[in-house]
Amino acid sequence: MNEQTQQQQTVPPIIGGQEPSEKGKRINATFDELEAKQIDTLDESGKSIIERISTFLGVLFGISILSNNFPPPYLKGNSSAKVMVIVTLACFLLAVGAGIWATQVRYYTRYTHNVTRSGLELERIIRHKVIWLRVANLLFALGVIGLAGLLIIIIWNL
């Protein structure tokens, strides 16, 4: 057998296509809409995480810093609580930074006559936002865990 005949034998047969069902069309339309709104959704997610972190920072400050006597009695001599305050604060502040970096306004290169390069630029934009929002969410989760740990330490030592 020559090489061309061998290649023809290894190619799977082409199965005839069919029109998608109504359900398939709805699914495709949903994914098209999600894809079209993806950047807006990522930006709104970044803003949302910044708002949530601000709320939790208020709780953290209320527990650890804001009182008539500083430091509060439950933090005096409690080195594990002090460490948890610092770790939690660091996680929250880094999460805010990551959220801001994800939603930061920046210039994007637009290739009006090159669809391939425009597609690559769009993928780069989305990848940047997704990565930094994941970092922000992870740091936020660690901050919430740290805040819960701080509350447990404070209550345990009362």
ABEGO torsion letter per residue (X at the ends): XBAAAAAAAABBBBBBBBBBBAAAAAAAAAAAAAAAAAAAAAAAAAAAAAAAAAAAAAAAAAAAABBABOBBAAABGBAAAAAAAAAAAAAAAAAAAAAAAAABBBBBBBBAABAAAAAAAAAAAAAAAAAAAAAAAAAAAAAAAAAAAAAAAAAAAX
